[in-house]
Amino acid sequence: MRPYVPNNTVSVEALDGVAVIIPARMAASRLPGKPLEMIGDAPMIVQVMRRAWEAGFGQNGQSSRVIVACDDQRIADAVIAHGGEAVLTDPDHPSGSDRVYEALTAIDPEGTIDTVINLQGDLPDIDASILPPLVAALRDHNADIATPVAPAHDHEIPLPQVVKAVVVLPDGQEKASLAGAVGPVLYFSRQPIPHGAGGGGAGDMPIWHHVGIYAWSRQALSKFVSLPPSPLEKTEKLEQLRALENGMSIVALVVDSAPGGVDTLEDLEAARRRIEKS
């Protein structure tokens, strides 16, 4: 069982004005009901919520919050039973971003929260330490969106379910080991991009595995959900391309590795094993 250990190394000021909102729905196509699947001593959605707490969000003495935005009372009940906050949202939202925005406006109609982290509800053992630097990347670079990328493993590169990102890192810092580097994202694709990267190619440029966690400025999230799906978004089936097509800025934060998500029964069993060992 992984214990809840608050992160006390992050300053209160760095977390102020941030809402970590975790979208969750019961009707996942490949693993229905997965937010309530038990992992260790708690449902998966509670484990994700705990990871946000570990990062320091939602603690006393600062204005950040951790919220589960869900479509089913059973999820809300599980979250509340474990000491968390939940908001029931429209079950028919087309995307997690829409669900997150509805929850944001419900908990903060006055607009005091200026930064929102969309933390996926199927990452039960994500390394919590990447979340505060993601907020810093967003704010320090005055971006609309910040999102993590990690070096893609060779077996992941051809997989369409592993989204790849083209990232420009400053001062030639393109080496895959440079965790903490930040640079603008030019494009996302399910195809291996850029051509020629990876495998010791030109300049030893890595292929980046995009991790589907987003830190948004509130203004950018509000704009994004008002926009219709864009042509590239519909072609690649990648929501984040809507932002790029509409001139919004996205920066990537390099992290050491991509967390393991839960989409199948096999993923669930693997997550259970990891949590039990940690």
WOSULMO-V598036 format. One record per residue. N is the residue number from 1. RES is the residue in three letters. OMEGA is omega in whole degrees, 0 to 359 (999 if undefined). Layout:
n | res | omega
N | RES | OMEGA
N | RES | OMEGA
This chain:
n | res | omega
1 | MET | 178
2 | ARG | 181
3 | PRO | 174
4 | TYR | 180
5 | VAL | 181
6 | PRO | 176
7 | ASN | 183
8 | ASN | 184
9 | THR | 183
10 | VAL | 182
11 | SER | 178
12 | VAL | 183
13 | GLU | 182
14 | ALA | 183
15 | LEU | 183
16 | ASP | 176
17 | GLY | 183
18 | VAL | 169
19 | ALA | 170
20 | VAL | 183
21 | ILE | 186
22 | ILE | 179
23 | PRO | 181
24 | ALA | 177
25 | ARG | 184
26 | MET | 191
27 | ALA | 175
28 | ALA | 188
29 | SER | 184
30 | ARG | 181
31 | LEU | 182
32 | PRO | 179
33 | GLY | 188
34 | LYS | 178
35 | PRO | 183
36 | LEU | 174
37 | GLU | 182
38 | MET | 172
39 | ILE | 187
40 | GLY | 186
41 | ASP | 187
42 | ALA | 174
43 | PRO | 183
44 | MET | 182
45 | ILE | 177
46 | VAL | 177
47 | GLN | 178
48 | VAL | 178
49 | MET | 178
50 | ARG | 178
51 | ARG | 177
52 | ALA | 176
53 | TRP | 179
54 | GLU | 179
55 | ALA | 178
56 | GLY | 182
57 | PHE | 176
58 | GLY | 180
59 | GLN | 180
60 | ASN | 174
61 | GLY | 176
62 | GLN | 191
63 | SER | 179
64 | SER | 180
65 | ARG | 174
66 | VAL | 186
67 | ILE | 169
68 | VAL | 179
69 | ALA | 190
70 | CYS | 182
71 | ASP | 187
72 | ASP | 182
73 | GLN | 180
74 | ARG | 177
75 | ILE | 179
76 | ALA | 181
77 | ASP | 180
78 | ALA | 179
79 | VAL | 181
80 | ILE | 179
81 | ALA | 179
82 | HIS | 172
83 | GLY | 183
84 | GLY | 177
85 | GLU | 179
86 | ALA | 176
87 | VAL | 175
88 | LEU | 183
89 | THR | 181
90 | ASP | 181
91 | PRO | 185
92 | ASP | 178
93 | HIS | 180
94 | PRO | 183
95 | SER | 175
96 | GLY | 179
97 | SER | 178
98 | ASP | 179
99 | ARG | 179
100 | VAL | 182
101 | TYR | 176
102 | GLU | 179
103 | ALA | 179
104 | LEU | 182
105 | THR | 178
106 | ALA | 184
107 | ILE | 186
108 | ASP | 181
109 | PRO | 180
110 | GLU | 178
111 | GLY | 180
112 | THR | 177
113 | ILE | 183
114 | ASP | 183
115 | THR | 182
116 | VAL | 171
117 | ILE | 172
118 | ASN | 182
119 | LEU | 184
120 | GLN | 185
121 | GLY | 179
122 | ASP | 178
123 | LEU | 190
124 | PRO | 180
125 | ASP | 175
126 | ILE | 175
127 | ASP | 185
128 | ALA | 187
129 | SER | 181
130 | ILE | 187
131 | LEU | 178
132 | PRO | 176
133 | PRO | 177
134 | LEU | 175
135 | VAL | 179
136 | ALA | 179
137 | ALA | 179
138 | LEU | 186
139 | ARG | 183
140 | ASP | 182
141 | HIS | 177
142 | ASN | 184
143 | ALA | 173
144 | ASP | 185
145 | ILE | 169
146 | ALA | 184
147 | THR | 181
148 | PRO | 168
149 | VAL | 178
150 | ALA | 176
151 | PRO | 178
152 | ALA | 172
153 | HIS | 184
154 | ASP | 183
155 | HIS | 180
156 | GLU | 190
157 | ILE | 181
158 | PRO | 186
159 | LEU | 180
160 | PRO | 179
161 | GLN | 174
162 | VAL | 183
163 | VAL | 180
164 | LYS | 181
165 | ALA | 171
166 | VAL | 187
167 | VAL | 175
168 | VAL | 179
169 | LEU | 186
170 | PRO | 170
171 | ASP | 177
172 | GLY | 184
173 | GLN | 185
174 | GLU | 182
175 | LYS | 186
176 | ALA | 184
177 | SER | 190
178 | LEU | 177
179 | ALA | 181
180 | GLY | 177
181 | ALA | 181
182 | VAL | 177
183 | GLY | 182
184 | PRO | 174
185 | VAL | 178
186 | LEU | 184
187 | TYR | 172
188 | PHE | 178
189 | SER | 172
190 | ARG | 178
191 | GLN | 177
192 | PRO | 180
193 | ILE | 353
194 | PRO | 179
195 | HIS | 178
196 | GLY | 179
197 | ALA | 180
198 | GLY | 176
199 | GLY | 178
200 | GLY | 181
201 | GLY | 186
202 | ALA | 179
203 | GLY | 182
204 | ASP | 180
205 | MET | 180
206 | PRO | 164
207 | ILE | 187
208 | TRP | 174
209 | HIS | 180
210 | HIS | 176
211 | VAL | 190
212 | GLY | 173
213 | ILE | 184
214 | TYR | 165
215 | ALA | 183
216 | TRP | 159
217 | SER | 182
218 | ARG | 181
219 | GLN | 181
220 | ALA | 179
221 | LEU | 178
222 | SER | 179
223 | LYS | 186
224 | PHE | 184
225 | VAL | 177
226 | SER | 184
227 | LEU | 175
228 | PRO | 174
229 | PRO | 186
230 | SER | 182
231 | PRO | 180
232 | LEU | 176
233 | GLU | 182
234 | LYS | 180
235 | THR | 183
236 | GLU | 186
237 | LYS | 178
238 | LEU | 186
239 | GLU | 186
240 | GLN | 178
241 | LEU | 175
242 | ARG | 180
243 | ALA | 181
244 | LEU | 181
245 | GLU | 180
246 | ASN | 172
247 | GLY | 179
248 | MET | 184
249 | SER | 177
250 | ILE | 173
251 | VAL | 179
252 | ALA | 173
253 | LEU | 180
254 | VAL | 175
255 | VAL | 186
256 | ASP | 185
257 | SER | 179
258 | ALA | 178
259 | PRO | 179
260 | GLY | 178
261 | GLY | 181
262 | VAL | 178
263 | ASP | 185
264 | THR | 176
265 | LEU | 178
266 | GLU | 177
267 | ASP | 181
268 | LEU | 179
269 | GLU | 178
270 | ALA | 178
271 | ALA | 177
272 | ARG | 180
273 | ARG | 180
274 | ARG | 181
275 | ILE | 181
276 | GLU | 182
277 | LYS | 189
278 | SER | 999
